[in-house]
Amino acid sequence: MELRHLRYFVALAEERNFNRAAERLHISQPPLSRQIRQLEESLGVELLVRGSRPLELTRAGQFFYDRTVQFLAHGIELENMTRRIAEARRSLTVGFVASTLYGILPRMIRRFRASHPEIALQLLEMTSLEQLQALKEGKIDLGFGRIRYESPGIRRITLRNEPLMAALVADHPLSGRPFLTLKELQPEPLLLYPQAPHPNFADQMLALFQEASLEPYSVITVRELQVALGLVAAGEGIALVPECMSSLRRNEVVFKTLSEPQMVSPIIISIRQFDRSADIRALLHMIYQLCEEEAIPYLEPLPAHWEEGK
């Protein structure tokens, strides 16, 4: 049994399809099938329920998947920590969704760089789902996302639920109202973002309409947040955006508060389950310190083992 067998099996278990797993691994389907069969032969057990659609894991397969994810996470942590010890200058890579750039993230970046000049802080924009995969592959060390999606080997901390606002063109008939409801917005074309991968922020917004027993008049899905706001400015529809976006100064767009308390979007911090590095601990402490200084309420306190430095 080799490391590549484990990586191939994890990809297959998560994709539940040989073709999709092969594409993710950048190999063809026949070699993937052979590697999985070799893994089963070396273990002497069946890991997959053959013929199931989508592909299902046996009881042994599920157990093996859960432990393999943890094993690979430990391996990535070992690689990263070894590099940091060997490097003259340490580094941290943070993944983020675009909307978090308008909240606490920029202030955190400035303060962290000022107080830890010995650590090279790198930033990568990526969707919430892409962050989870990047953490498992060691491409990032921490992520700021907005989608509630659990993944083995990843520890997720819901920092806060940020209120949503409606973005409308400035001369819209509803622009003079102090508060708006989903029902009032329902007749308008709804601009959603991003287009992929799923689940994403667009799915989250549609779910809020569904929970309110409403259906948008029409839906236009665009690539990113700035495109959606540009179309709002052109009068092509309305968009639901996190409250931090109201700090933008655009003469053509107004941001209106929504009256329903359930209209929120979470800010979720993702880290590897077993990563205990001092650099990540310092970054987490700084995030919570900023929240306290600026009276920003947070939902989950810093986990005890991070507080104690265990």
N, C-alpha and C positions, 0 to 999 in steps of 0.2 A: 504494500500500500504506500503510495507516494503522495506528496502534497498536491500534485496536479489532480489526482483522483478526488481529493477532498474538495478542491475548488470547483471542479466540474460537477460534482454531486450537489454542492450548495446552489450553484447556478440553476441546475435542473430542478431542484426542490422548490426554488423560489419562482421560477418561470412556469413550472408545471407543463412544460411543452418542450420536446427535443429540439425543434427547429428554432424557437425563440432563445433557448439556452445556448445553442450553437452560435447564433448570431451575436449574443452577448459576449461569448468567449472568443469570437472571431475565428472559429473553426467550422468545418463542415459537420453535418449530422452523423454520418457513419462512424468517424473516429470517436465522437462523443459517446455513441452507443457502445462501442467496444470498450472504452475506458470505464463506463459504468458497469458493464458486465464483468470486467476484470476486478473491479472493486468488490462486487457481490461475491465473486468466486474466492477472493482473498479472505473475506469475512465469513464465508460459508452461510450467508443468509440472503433472502430476497428483500431488497430495499424498496422496490416499486411494485405497485399493483398493475401488472401488464394489461393493456386493453382498456383502461379507465380513461375517460375524457371529461374534464381535464385530468392529467396524470395525478395519481394519488400515491402517497407513501404508505408502506406497511407500518405496523406498530413499531417494528424494529427500525424501519427507515426514518420515522419521525424522531425516535430517540437518538439515532445516529446524527440526524440533521442538527438537532438542538445542541448536542455536544460538539459537533464539528464547527458550528458557528462560533462557539465560545473558544475553541482551540485556535481557530484562525485569527480571532480577535486578539488573543494573547500573543500570537506570532507577530501581528502587525505592531502591537504595542512594544514588543521586544525590539523589533527593527527600528522603530522611531526613536525609542529611548537610547539605543546604542548609537545611532547617528548623532543625536543631540549631545551625548557625552563626548563623542569624537570631534564634533565641529567646534571651531574656535568661537563661532557665533551661532547660538541656537535659533530655531525658527518655529513658528506656529502658523498654520494655515487655517483660515476661517472661511466657511461657505455661508452665503447669505442670499435671501430673496430680496429683490429690488426694493420693495416697499419698506424694509427695515432700515434702509439708508436715510429715511426721513424721520426716524425716531431716535432712540438712545445710542444706536450703533456708532455714528460718527464721533460722538463725545467719548465713548468708550475707547475707540481706536486712538484718538489723540492723546488721551490720558495714559493709556497703556504704553504707547510708544515713548512718551515723555518719561515715564517712571521705570521702564524696562528697556533701555536702549540696547542692551546686549541681546535682545530677542528680535529677530526679523519677523515682523507680522505681515503675512501675505493674505490677500483677500481674493475670493473667487465667487462671482455671481453664479448661482445655480438654483434650480427649483428645490422645494422641500424634499421631494422624492429622490432627486439626484444626490442630495446631501447624504442620505442614508447609505447609498451605495458607495459614495466617495469616502465615507468614514470607514466602511468595511475594507475598502481597498487601500486605506492609508493615504489617500490623496488630500484629505483635510483632517483637522484635529478637533474641530468644533463647528457646529452649524446653527444658524438662525433661520428657522422656517415658520410656516403657518398651518401646516396640515397635520391633523391628528392621525398618525399612521404608525402602528407599532411594528418593530422589526427586531428579530433576535440579535442579541449582541450589542444593541444600542440603548443607552439610557437617555430618556427624554424628560425634560423639565419644562413644565408649562409656566413660563415667567408671569404672563398676565394675559387677560382677555381684553384686547383693544377694541373700543367701540368703532362701528362702521359709520361712514357718512355717505350721503348721496352726492355725486358730482353731476351738476347740471350746467348747461349753457347759461350764461349770465342773464339773457333776456327770456328765459323759460317762464311760463305762467306761474310755476310753483316756486320760483326763486325768491319771492318775497316772504314766503312762509318761514317762521322760526323753526318749526319741526315738521318732519314728513313721516308718513307711514308707508309700509310696503304696499298696502292697498292703493295708495295714491300713486305709487310708482309703477304699479302693475300694467297700466295701459301704454307705457313707454317702451321703445326698443331698448333692450338691456345689452350693454357692452361688457363682455366677459374676457378675462385673460387669466393665464396663458392658454395656448392651444394644446400643449402636451408637456410632459407626460401626465398620465392620470394615476391616482386622484390628484387634484390640484385646487387652486383657489377658485377657479370657475365652478368646479363641482361643489365646492363649499357654499358658494352663493346660491346656486340652484337648489341645494338642499334647504337653505333658509326659506326660499319661496315655497318649497314643497311642505315644510313644517307648518307654514302659515296657511296651507290649503289654497295657495295661489299659483298661477302659471304666468310667466312673463308673456307680454303681447308678442314679442319676437326676440330672438337671441342672435347677437353677432359676436363671434369669438375671434379675438385678435391675438397677436403674438405676445405682446407685453403691455405693461401698465401705461407707459408713456404714449403708446399708440392709442389705447383706449381713451386717455384724456384728450389727445388730439382730436379724436372723433367726437367726443363730447363738445369740445370747443367749436366744432363745425356744425353742431346741432343734429348729429346723427343718432343720438340716444343718450341714455344716462348710464352711469357706472357706480358700483358700490366699491368704496375704497376705505382702507384703514384711516383712522382719525388723524394720524401723523401727516397724511398727505395734505391736510388743510393748511400746512405751513407753506405750501407752494403759492407763489404769487402769479396768478394768471388772470389777466383782465377778462378773458372770455369765459372763465369757469368759476362757479360758486360751489361751495361745499356746505351741505345742509345736514343738521343733526337728525338722526332717526329716533323716533319715540319708543320703539320696541326695545326692551332691555336685552333680549336674546340676540340682537343684531351686533355680534362681536366677531372678531377674528383673533385667534390665539397667537401669541409669540412663543415659540417653542425652541428651547436650546437642546441640541442633540450632541452627545459625546459617546465614545466607545464605552461599553459597560465596565471594562476592567482597566481603563486608562486612569492611572493615579499620578500623572506627572505634576510636578510642582508648578510648571508654567501654565498649564490649564487651570490648576487650582487658583493661581494668582489672577488669571483672567476672569474666572467665575466670581471671585471675591470682589473684583472691581465692578462687575456688572451690578451686583447686589448693593454695593456701596453707592453707586450712582443712583439707583432706584430710591434708596433711603434719603440721599441728599436732596433729590428733586421731588420727594413725596409721591413717587410713582408706586402704587400698590402692586404687590406681586402675590401670585396665588400659591406657589410652592416655595418654602424656604430652601436655603442652600442645604443639600443633603448632609447628614451628620458626619459622614466619613470625609467629606471635603472640608467641613469646618475644623475637624480634628487633625486633618492632614494625614489620615491613615492610608 
